[in-house]
Amino acid sequence: MRRLAKRNGEEADVDVTAFINLVIVLVPVLLMGMVLSHVTVLDLKLPDIPAASSEQVEPPAQLEVVIRPDYFDINYPAGIRLKRIDKTQNGNYDFESLRTYLQEIKRQLSEKGIQKRDVFLLSEKNTDYQTLVSVMDTVRSYRTVVVTSVVDAELFPEVSLGDAPPAGEQTQAVSGGQGAQP
């Protein structure tokens, strides 16, 4: 019995040094992981299905960017080619020419009083994911200087995705072909 009483009287030492070292190492690692796992979300809108009505309302003209293996086609209205932008000499898509031409289309439409915010991206089944994302970024906005500050100006922020028609089914090119007016 005396033996039992003596055991209860002893104080036990708790060594928390290893736990403190673990916390000191884990906290910065977890904080860095949170910063590096930043996720960007693109807001894509699906086309609305019009309600059946007795009035026949002409649908608005759609701006399309068709992504082909060797070029971009810009169509306005849908199916009517305004411009074809071929790949560059080194075999990459010419995103800068696409952005410049879309800026011109936006300017011409706003001069006519048309405030267009949507664009349809039509891609073939074998289109690379990175190419699709790069085209989405290109058609949504562009960098410009406003009063000594570089800002992102809006092009066509409402992006819809779809399948490209087969290459032989291009409706027609607008007279003048490569540089026609929208």
C-alpha atoms as an extended CHARMM CRD file, in Angstrom:
* protein
*
       182  EXT
         1         1  MET       CA              0.0000000000        0.0000000000        0.0000000000  PROA      1               0.0000000000
         2         2  ARG       CA              2.8150000000        2.3250000000        0.7770000000  PROA      2               0.0000000000
         3         3  ARG       CA              4.2640000000        1.6660000000       -2.6030000000  PROA      3               0.0000000000
         4         4  LEU       CA              1.0670000000        2.7770000000       -4.2950000000  PROA      4               0.0000000000
         5         5  ALA       CA              0.9460000000        6.0010000000       -2.3260000000  PROA      5               0.0000000000
         6         6  LYS       CA              4.4930000000        6.8610000000       -3.2890000000  PROA      6               0.0000000000
         7         7  ARG       CA              3.7560000000        6.5090000000       -7.0170000000  PROA      7               0.0000000000
         8         8  ASN       CA              0.8550000000        8.9100000000       -6.8350000000  PROA      8               0.0000000000
         9         9  GLY       CA              3.0040000000       11.5230000000       -5.1370000000  PROA      9               0.0000000000
        10        10  GLU       CA              5.5880000000       11.7200000000       -7.9340000000  PROA      10              0.0000000000
        11        11  GLU       CA              5.1850000000       14.4580000000      -10.4980000000  PROA      11              0.0000000000
        12        12  ALA       CA              5.4310000000       13.4280000000      -14.1310000000  PROA      12              0.0000000000
        13        13  ASP       CA              7.4580000000       15.5210000000      -16.5830000000  PROA      13              0.0000000000
        14        14  VAL       CA              5.7930000000       16.2760000000      -19.8930000000  PROA      14              0.0000000000
        15        15  ASP       CA              8.2120000000       16.9500000000      -22.7480000000  PROA      15              0.0000000000
        16        16  VAL       CA              6.4580000000       19.1130000000      -25.3590000000  PROA      16              0.0000000000
        17        17  THR       CA              9.6230000000       20.1860000000      -27.1850000000  PROA      17              0.0000000000
        18        18  ALA       CA              9.0000000000       17.8390000000      -30.1110000000  PROA      18              0.0000000000
        19        19  PHE       CA              5.4200000000       19.0690000000      -30.4720000000  PROA      19              0.0000000000
        20        20  ILE       CA              6.4940000000       22.7370000000      -30.4230000000  PROA      20              0.0000000000
        21        21  ASN       CA              9.1290000000       22.0260000000      -33.0810000000  PROA      21              0.0000000000
        22        22  LEU       CA              6.4750000000       20.3520000000      -35.2310000000  PROA      22              0.0000000000
        23        23  VAL       CA              4.1310000000       23.3490000000      -34.9200000000  PROA      23              0.0000000000
        24        24  ILE       CA              6.9290000000       25.8000000000      -35.7220000000  PROA      24              0.0000000000
        25        25  VAL       CA              7.6600000000       23.9020000000      -38.9430000000  PROA      25              0.0000000000
        26        26  LEU       CA              4.0670000000       23.1330000000      -39.9840000000  PROA      26              0.0000000000
        27        27  VAL       CA              2.5100000000       26.5970000000      -39.5870000000  PROA      27              0.0000000000
        28        28  PRO       CA              4.6960000000       28.3420000000      -42.2340000000  PROA      28              0.0000000000
        29        29  VAL       CA              4.3880000000       25.3620000000      -44.5940000000  PROA      29              0.0000000000
        30        30  LEU       CA              0.5860000000       25.4110000000      -44.3510000000  PROA      30              0.0000000000
        31        31  LEU       CA              0.4640000000       29.1990000000      -44.8130000000  PROA      31              0.0000000000
        32        32  MET       CA              2.6140000000       28.9890000000      -47.9570000000  PROA      32              0.0000000000
        33        33  GLY       CA              0.4210000000       26.2030000000      -49.3040000000  PROA      33              0.0000000000
        34        34  MET       CA             -2.6750000000       28.3700000000      -48.9340000000  PROA      34              0.0000000000
        35        35  VAL       CA             -1.0930000000       31.1990000000      -50.9240000000  PROA      35              0.0000000000
        36        36  LEU       CA              0.1270000000       28.9110000000      -53.7110000000  PROA      36              0.0000000000
        37        37  SER       CA             -3.2140000000       27.1720000000      -54.1820000000  PROA      37              0.0000000000
        38        38  HSD       CA             -5.0260000000       30.2860000000      -55.4240000000  PROA      38              0.0000000000
        39        39  VAL       CA             -7.8710000000       29.3070000000      -57.7650000000  PROA      39              0.0000000000
        40        40  THR       CA             -9.1650000000       31.4920000000      -60.5890000000  PROA      40              0.0000000000
        41        41  VAL       CA            -12.7680000000       31.0670000000      -61.6610000000  PROA      41              0.0000000000
        42        42  LEU       CA            -14.0630000000       32.0270000000      -65.0990000000  PROA      42              0.0000000000
        43        43  ASP       CA            -17.7380000000       32.9120000000      -65.2650000000  PROA      43              0.0000000000
        44        44  LEU       CA            -19.1680000000       31.2120000000      -68.3570000000  PROA      44              0.0000000000
        45        45  LYS       CA            -22.7390000000       31.8280000000      -69.4300000000  PROA      45              0.0000000000
        46        46  LEU       CA            -24.7940000000       29.3420000000      -71.3770000000  PROA      46              0.0000000000
        47        47  PRO       CA            -27.0270000000       30.7090000000      -74.1270000000  PROA      47              0.0000000000
        48        48  ASP       CA            -30.6260000000       31.2470000000      -73.0510000000  PROA      48              0.0000000000
        49        49  ILE       CA            -33.3800000000       29.1800000000      -74.6130000000  PROA      49              0.0000000000
        50        50  PRO       CA            -35.9960000000       31.6540000000      -75.7880000000  PROA      50              0.0000000000
        51        51  ALA       CA            -39.5540000000       31.1010000000      -74.5970000000  PROA      51              0.0000000000
        52        52  ALA       CA            -42.0590000000       30.1920000000      -77.2940000000  PROA      52              0.0000000000
        53        53  SER       CA            -44.0690000000       33.2550000000      -78.2370000000  PROA      53              0.0000000000
        54        54  SER       CA            -46.3600000000       34.3410000000      -81.0250000000  PROA      54              0.0000000000
        55        55  GLU       CA            -44.0420000000       37.1730000000      -82.0460000000  PROA      55              0.0000000000
        56        56  GLN       CA            -41.0840000000       36.3180000000      -84.2150000000  PROA      56              0.0000000000
        57        57  VAL       CA            -38.2350000000       38.3860000000      -82.8220000000  PROA      57              0.0000000000
        58        58  GLU       CA            -35.0440000000       38.3280000000      -84.8280000000  PROA      58              0.0000000000
        59        59  PRO       CA            -32.2430000000       37.0150000000      -82.6310000000  PROA      59              0.0000000000
        60        60  PRO       CA            -29.3000000000       39.3640000000      -82.1460000000  PROA      60              0.0000000000
        61        61  ALA       CA            -26.3110000000       38.8280000000      -84.3830000000  PROA      61              0.0000000000
        62        62  GLN       CA            -23.7610000000       36.6050000000      -82.6750000000  PROA      62              0.0000000000
        63        63  LEU       CA            -20.0270000000       37.1780000000      -82.6710000000  PROA      63              0.0000000000
        64        64  GLU       CA            -18.1300000000       33.8950000000      -83.0460000000  PROA      64              0.0000000000
        65        65  VAL       CA            -14.4720000000       33.0070000000      -82.7300000000  PROA      65              0.0000000000
        66        66  VAL       CA            -13.8650000000       29.5990000000      -84.3270000000  PROA      66              0.0000000000
        67        67  ILE       CA            -10.6680000000       27.8670000000      -83.2110000000  PROA      67              0.0000000000
        68        68  ARG       CA             -9.1710000000       25.6890000000      -85.9450000000  PROA      68              0.0000000000
        69        69  PRO       CA             -5.8360000000       23.8090000000      -85.8500000000  PROA      69              0.0000000000
        70        70  ASP       CA             -4.1200000000       26.3840000000      -88.1030000000  PROA      70              0.0000000000
        71        71  TYR       CA             -6.1010000000       29.6110000000      -87.6950000000  PROA      71              0.0000000000
        72        72  PHE       CA             -8.8990000000       31.5640000000      -86.0180000000  PROA      72              0.0000000000
        73        73  ASP       CA            -12.0590000000       32.5530000000      -87.8770000000  PROA      73              0.0000000000
        74        74  ILE       CA            -13.9750000000       35.5810000000      -86.6270000000  PROA      74              0.0000000000
        75        75  ASN       CA            -17.6240000000       35.4530000000      -87.7000000000  PROA      75              0.0000000000
        76        76  TYR       CA            -20.2280000000       38.1980000000      -87.3810000000  PROA      76              0.0000000000
        77        77  PRO       CA            -23.1020000000       37.4920000000      -87.6580000000  PROA      77              0.0000000000
        78        78  ALA       CA            -22.8620000000       33.7690000000      -86.9700000000  PROA      78              0.0000000000
        79        79  GLY       CA            -21.4590000000       31.7990000000      -89.9020000000  PROA      79              0.0000000000
        80        80  ILE       CA            -20.2880000000       34.8280000000      -91.9230000000  PROA      80              0.0000000000
        81        81  ARG       CA            -16.5090000000       35.1860000000      -91.8320000000  PROA      81              0.0000000000
        82        82  LEU       CA            -15.1090000000       38.6480000000      -91.2010000000  PROA      82              0.0000000000
        83        83  LYS       CA            -11.4750000000       37.6740000000      -90.8420000000  PROA      83              0.0000000000
        84        84  ARG       CA             -9.1730000000       34.6730000000      -90.7180000000  PROA      84              0.0000000000
        85        85  ILE       CA             -6.1140000000       34.9660000000      -88.4940000000  PROA      85              0.0000000000
        86        86  ASP       CA             -3.4640000000       32.3990000000      -89.3940000000  PROA      86              0.0000000000
        87        87  LYS       CA             -0.8020000000       31.0800000000      -87.0270000000  PROA      87              0.0000000000
        88        88  THR       CA              2.4810000000       32.9720000000      -86.8050000000  PROA      88              0.0000000000
        89        89  GLN       CA              5.7150000000       31.9160000000      -88.5380000000  PROA      89              0.0000000000
        90        90  ASN       CA              6.8160000000       29.8830000000      -85.5040000000  PROA      90              0.0000000000
        91        91  GLY       CA              3.5400000000       27.9020000000      -85.4620000000  PROA      91              0.0000000000
        92        92  ASN       CA              1.8220000000       29.6290000000      -82.5100000000  PROA      92              0.0000000000
        93        93  TYR       CA             -1.6230000000       31.1870000000      -82.5400000000  PROA      93              0.0000000000
        94        94  ASP       CA             -1.5650000000       34.9620000000      -83.0670000000  PROA      94              0.0000000000
        95        95  PHE       CA             -3.4320000000       36.0980000000      -79.9530000000  PROA      95              0.0000000000
        96        96  GLU       CA             -2.2880000000       39.7140000000      -80.3470000000  PROA      96              0.0000000000
        97        97  SER       CA             -3.8490000000       40.0020000000      -83.8220000000  PROA      97              0.0000000000
        98        98  LEU       CA             -7.0350000000       38.3940000000      -82.4840000000  PROA      98              0.0000000000
        99        99  ARG       CA             -7.1890000000       40.9090000000      -79.6190000000  PROA      99              0.0000000000
       100       100  THR       CA             -6.5160000000       43.8510000000      -81.9640000000  PROA      100             0.0000000000
       101       101  TYR       CA             -9.2110000000       42.8090000000      -84.4260000000  PROA      101             0.0000000000
       102       102  LEU       CA            -11.7540000000       42.2280000000      -81.6410000000  PROA      102             0.0000000000
       103       103  GLN       CA            -10.9840000000       45.7260000000      -80.3240000000  PROA      103             0.0000000000
       104       104  GLU       CA            -11.7650000000       47.0990000000      -83.7800000000  PROA      104             0.0000000000
       105       105  ILE       CA            -15.0430000000       45.1390000000      -83.9200000000  PROA      105             0.0000000000
       106       106  LYS       CA            -16.0070000000       46.4460000000      -80.4640000000  PROA      106             0.0000000000
       107       107  ARG       CA            -15.2570000000       50.0260000000      -81.5610000000  PROA      107             0.0000000000
       108       108  GLN       CA            -17.2640000000       49.7100000000      -84.7920000000  PROA      108             0.0000000000
       109       109  LEU       CA            -20.2360000000       48.1440000000      -83.0130000000  PROA      109             0.0000000000
       110       110  SER       CA            -20.2790000000       50.8710000000      -80.3520000000  PROA      110             0.0000000000
       111       111  GLU       CA            -20.2180000000       53.5300000000      -83.1080000000  PROA      111             0.0000000000
       112       112  LYS       CA            -23.3990000000       51.9270000000      -84.4690000000  PROA      112             0.0000000000
       113       113  GLY       CA            -24.9650000000       51.9820000000      -81.0010000000  PROA      113             0.0000000000
       114       114  ILE       CA            -24.6570000000       48.2230000000      -80.4420000000  PROA      114             0.0000000000
       115       115  GLN       CA            -23.4060000000       47.3440000000      -76.9650000000  PROA      115             0.0000000000
       116       116  LYS       CA            -22.1680000000       43.7740000000      -77.4100000000  PROA      116             0.0000000000
       117       117  ARG       CA            -20.7640000000       41.9310000000      -74.3920000000  PROA      117             0.0000000000
       118       118  ASP       CA            -21.0080000000       38.2870000000      -75.4770000000  PROA      118             0.0000000000
       119       119  VAL       CA            -18.9260000000       36.0870000000      -77.7380000000  PROA      119             0.0000000000
       120       120  PHE       CA            -19.1770000000       32.4310000000      -78.7330000000  PROA      120             0.0000000000
       121       121  LEU       CA            -15.9740000000       30.3610000000      -78.7690000000  PROA      121             0.0000000000
       122       122  LEU       CA            -16.3890000000       27.4140000000      -81.0880000000  PROA      122             0.0000000000
       123       123  SER       CA            -13.6150000000       24.8540000000      -80.8890000000  PROA      123             0.0000000000
       124       124  GLU       CA            -12.8920000000       21.5190000000      -82.4760000000  PROA      124             0.0000000000
       125       125  LYS       CA            -12.8090000000       18.3890000000      -80.3330000000  PROA      125             0.0000000000
       126       126  ASN       CA             -9.0080000000       18.1120000000      -80.3830000000  PROA      126             0.0000000000
       127       127  THR       CA             -8.3730000000       21.7270000000      -79.3020000000  PROA      127             0.0000000000
       128       128  ASP       CA             -5.7380000000       21.9960000000      -76.5910000000  PROA      128             0.0000000000
       129       129  TYR       CA             -7.0610000000       23.1030000000      -73.1770000000  PROA      129             0.0000000000
       130       130  GLN       CA             -4.3780000000       25.7900000000      -72.7760000000  PROA      130             0.0000000000
       131       131  THR       CA             -5.2780000000       27.2160000000      -76.1880000000  PROA      131             0.0000000000
       132       132  LEU       CA             -8.9370000000       27.4210000000      -75.1830000000  PROA      132             0.0000000000
       133       133  VAL       CA             -8.1000000000       29.2140000000      -71.9180000000  PROA      133             0.0000000000
       134       134  SER       CA             -5.7350000000       31.6140000000      -73.7200000000  PROA      134             0.0000000000
       135       135  VAL       CA             -8.4550000000       32.4840000000      -76.2410000000  PROA      135             0.0000000000
       136       136  MET       CA            -10.9380000000       33.0600000000      -73.3700000000  PROA      136             0.0000000000
       137       137  ASP       CA             -8.4820000000       35.4310000000      -71.6990000000  PROA      137             0.0000000000
       138       138  THR       CA             -7.8570000000       37.2030000000      -75.0040000000  PROA      138             0.0000000000
       139       139  VAL       CA            -11.5320000000       37.8360000000      -75.8300000000  PROA      139             0.0000000000
       140       140  ARG       CA            -12.5310000000       38.9410000000      -72.3030000000  PROA      140             0.0000000000
       141       141  SER       CA            -10.2700000000       41.9930000000      -71.8830000000  PROA      141             0.0000000000
       142       142  TYR       CA             -7.1610000000       43.8170000000      -73.0210000000  PROA      142             0.0000000000
       143       143  ARG       CA             -4.5200000000       45.9680000000      -71.3190000000  PROA      143             0.0000000000
       144       144  THR       CA             -4.5660000000       49.6730000000      -72.0750000000  PROA      144             0.0000000000
       145       145  VAL       CA             -3.2250000000       52.9080000000      -70.5970000000  PROA      145             0.0000000000
       146       146  VAL       CA             -5.7090000000       55.3350000000      -69.0560000000  PROA      146             0.0000000000
       147       147  VAL       CA             -4.2880000000       58.5120000000      -67.5030000000  PROA      147             0.0000000000
       148       148  THR       CA             -0.8210000000       57.0280000000      -66.8390000000  PROA      148             0.0000000000
       149       149  SER       CA             -2.2390000000       53.7940000000      -65.3890000000  PROA      149             0.0000000000
       150       150  VAL       CA             -2.3510000000       50.3990000000      -67.0510000000  PROA      150             0.0000000000
       151       151  VAL       CA             -5.8590000000       48.9400000000      -66.7190000000  PROA      151             0.0000000000
       152       152  ASP       CA             -7.8220000000       45.9920000000      -68.0940000000  PROA      152             0.0000000000
       153       153  ALA       CA            -10.4510000000       47.2330000000      -70.5400000000  PROA      153             0.0000000000
       154       154  GLU       CA            -13.4980000000       45.1100000000      -71.2760000000  PROA      154             0.0000000000
       155       155  LEU       CA            -13.8900000000       43.4240000000      -74.6590000000  PROA      155             0.0000000000
       156       156  PHE       CA            -16.4340000000       40.5970000000      -74.5650000000  PROA      156             0.0000000000
       157       157  PRO       CA            -16.6140000000       39.3040000000      -70.9640000000  PROA      157             0.0000000000
       158       158  GLU       CA            -19.6000000000       36.9930000000      -71.4480000000  PROA      158             0.0000000000
       159       159  VAL       CA            -18.0450000000       33.9060000000      -73.0120000000  PROA      159             0.0000000000
       160       160  SER       CA            -20.0630000000       30.9300000000      -74.2750000000  PROA      160             0.0000000000
       161       161  LEU       CA            -18.4900000000       27.6960000000      -75.4920000000  PROA      161             0.0000000000
       162       162  GLY       CA            -19.5830000000       25.4140000000      -78.2930000000  PROA      162             0.0000000000
       163       163  ASP       CA            -18.4470000000       22.9360000000      -80.9220000000  PROA      163             0.0000000000
       164       164  ALA       CA            -17.0580000000       24.2910000000      -84.1520000000  PROA      164             0.0000000000
       165       165  PRO       CA            -18.8650000000       23.3250000000      -87.3460000000  PROA      165             0.0000000000
       166       166  PRO       CA            -16.9170000000       21.0600000000      -89.6900000000  PROA      166             0.0000000000
       167       167  ALA       CA            -14.2800000000       23.0420000000      -91.5960000000  PROA      167             0.0000000000
       168       168  GLY       CA            -16.0900000000       22.7210000000      -94.9440000000  PROA      168             0.0000000000
       169       169  GLU       CA            -19.3410000000       24.2050000000      -93.6040000000  PROA      169             0.0000000000
       170       170  GLN       CA            -18.2250000000       27.8370000000      -93.4000000000  PROA      170             0.0000000000
       171       171  THR       CA            -21.2830000000       29.6980000000      -94.6910000000  PROA      171             0.0000000000
       172       172  GLN       CA            -19.5570000000       32.4160000000      -96.6270000000  PROA      172             0.0000000000
       173       173  ALA       CA            -16.9540000000       35.1150000000      -96.3990000000  PROA      173             0.0000000000
       174       174  VAL       CA            -18.1930000000       38.6770000000      -96.4670000000  PROA      174             0.0000000000
       175       175  SER       CA            -17.3220000000       40.5210000000      -99.6730000000  PROA      175             0.0000000000
       176       176  GLY       CA            -13.8550000000       41.8510000000      -99.2400000000  PROA      176             0.0000000000
       177       177  GLY       CA            -13.0000000000       38.7500000000      -97.2020000000  PROA      177             0.0000000000
       178       178  GLN       CA            -10.1560000000       39.5460000000      -94.8280000000  PROA      178             0.0000000000
       179       179  GLY       CA            -11.0730000000       43.0110000000      -93.5750000000  PROA      179             0.0000000000
       180       180  ALA       CA            -14.8160000000       43.3890000000      -93.8950000000  PROA      180             0.0000000000
       181       181  GLN       CA            -16.8210000000       45.6520000000      -91.6020000000  PROA      181             0.0000000000
       182       182  PRO       CA            -19.1600000000       44.1740000000      -88.9620000000  PROA      182             0.0000000000
